[in-house]
Amino acid sequence: MVTASQWYSEFYKAYYKDGKIQALENKTKLTDSQWTDGFREFLRRLAGSLGYEVVTEHKAHGGQRFDQTWSKPGETIAIEYENDYTTILSEVKKLCSTNSRLRVLITYCPERNFLSEILNIAQHTIAPEIDKRLGDFSGEFLLIAGGYEWNDWSAIRMVLKAQLDPIRL
């Protein structure tokens, strides 16, 4: 089973080696829709290169749909990508509700205060949703964020936080 760190490493290497996504990134006047379509296809190519089958718009808990679900025997990865980092709460809740061992959220943040923005997302949007699922959540949550203008990625891996309470008799 692939870990969040391994997945991010493969994503990062493939992103900069993929001629199609690099050509798309270098286009001027690119719409969000054009980028999303191209990014979806990049993820499909990555999945295939890693031996996964891709199910696009796979149903999640409550009838919602994931952007992509990657699967191979004994393993599934749920993936959401959202261009607007300010509207990711529904994607976070959806990812936290799945039983996939790896959940991946890819988004974009403004370059100004970039690191503080992605840490804020991790601490104040994702971590509370994970913590609400004590007993239900297992595996890892991977947040990958890129800048709107500069071409690099950062990642944060999260797991369920356990609280240890001594039992007194």
Secondary structure, DSSP 4 states (H G I P E B T S, - for coil): ---HHHHHHHHHHHHHH-HHHHHHHT-SS--HHHHHHHHHHHHHHHHHHTT-EEEET-B-GGG-B-SEEEEETTEEEEEEEES-GGG-HHHHHHHHHS--SEEEEEEEE-STTHHHHHHHHIIIIIHHHHHTTTTT--SEEEEEEEESSS--EEEEEE-PPP-------
